[in-house]
């Protein structure tokens, strides 16, 4: 897994443009062994926990 630095970017949210911190994540894997759908689910779990770390500690 690779991660980039956090940079501020314009993001559309609720019809408004906000400047928000954004970090890109990348995964490399062998498609012959691992299904891409499973990796997308894993990456979404990482994203959700990074966006709301309380989930890690409070089991929300």
C-alpha positions in Angstrom: 0.0 0.0 0.0 1.3 3.4 -0.9 0.0 6.7 0.5 0.6 10.3 -0.7 0.9 13.4 1.3 -2.1 15.2 2.6 -2.9 18.3 0.5 -5.8 20.8 0.5 -8.1 20.5 -2.5 -11.5 21.9 -3.5 -14.2 19.3 -2.8 -17.9 19.5 -3.7 -20.1 18.8 -0.7 -23.8 19.4 -0.4 -23.8 21.6 -3.4 -21.0 23.8 -2.1 -17.3 23.8 -2.8 -15.1 23.4 0.3 -11.3 23.3 0.7 -10.7 19.9 2.4 -7.6 17.8 3.2 -7.2 14.9 0.8 -4.8 12.0 0.8 -4.5 9.4 -2.0 -4.0 5.7 -1.2 -2.9 3.1 -3.7 -2.8 -0.7 -3.5 -0.8 -3.1 -5.6 -1.8 -6.8 -5.7 -1.8 -9.8 -8.0 -5.2 -10.2 -9.7 -4.6 -13.9 -10.2 -4.7 -14.4 -6.4 -6.9 -11.6 -5.0 -10.2 -10.4 -6.4 -10.3 -6.7 -7.0 -13.7 -6.4 -5.4 -12.3 -7.6 -2.1 -9.5 -5.0 -2.2 -11.9 -2.2 -3.0 -13.9 -3.2 0.2 -10.6 -3.2 2.2 -9.6 0.2 0.8 -13.0 1.6 1.7 -12.7 0.3 5.2 -9.3 2.0 5.5 -10.8 5.2 4.1 -13.7 5.2 6.5 -11.5 4.6 9.5 -9.1 7.4 8.5 -11.9 9.8 8.0 -13.4 9.0 11.4 -10.8 7.4 13.8 -13.4 7.1 16.6 -14.6 4.0 14.8 -11.3 2.3 15.6 -11.5 3.1 19.3 -15.2 3.2 20.1 -16.3 0.4 17.9 -19.0 2.5 16.2 
